[in-house]
Amino acid sequence: MAFALTDMSLLTAMSVHVVSSLIATMVLLSPVILSDDNHDHESSFF
């Protein structure tokens, strides 16, 4: 039972970490996505 509880807490912590990192990535990339006018900026990324 204790193992299952630890497993669940680990899973929850992992999902929280993944979600927070996803949100952080979206926040960091949102200016890049929003500024579509800078085509020279876009070409430098790819």
C-alpha positions in Angstrom: 0.0 0.0 0.0 2.8 2.4 0.9 4.5 1.7 -2.4 1.3 2.5 -4.3 1.0 5.8 -2.4 4.6 6.7 -3.1 4.1 5.8 -6.8 1.0 8.0 -7.0 2.8 11.0 -5.3 5.7 10.5 -7.7 3.4 10.4 -10.7 1.6 13.5 -9.5 4.9 15.3 -8.9 6.1 14.3 -12.4 2.9 15.5 -14.1 3.0 18.8 -12.2 6.6 19.2 -13.3 5.7 18.4 -16.9 2.7 20.8 -16.9 4.7 23.6 -15.3 7.6 23.2 -17.8 5.1 23.2 -20.6 3.5 26.4 -19.3 7.0 27.9 -18.9 7.9 26.9 -22.5 4.7 28.4 -23.9 5.3 31.6 -21.9 8.8 31.8 -23.2 7.8 31.1 -26.8 4.6 33.2 -26.9 6.5 36.4 -28.0 8.2 34.5 -30.8 4.8 33.0 -31.9 3.1 36.4 -31.6 5.7 38.4 -33.5 5.1 36.7 -36.9 6.1 40.0 -38.6 9.8 39.3 -38.0 10.5 36.8 -40.8 14.2 37.3 -40.6 13.9 36.3 -36.9 12.0 33.2 -37.9 14.5 32.1 -40.5 17.3 32.3 -37.9 15.5 29.7 -35.8 15.1 27.1 -38.5 
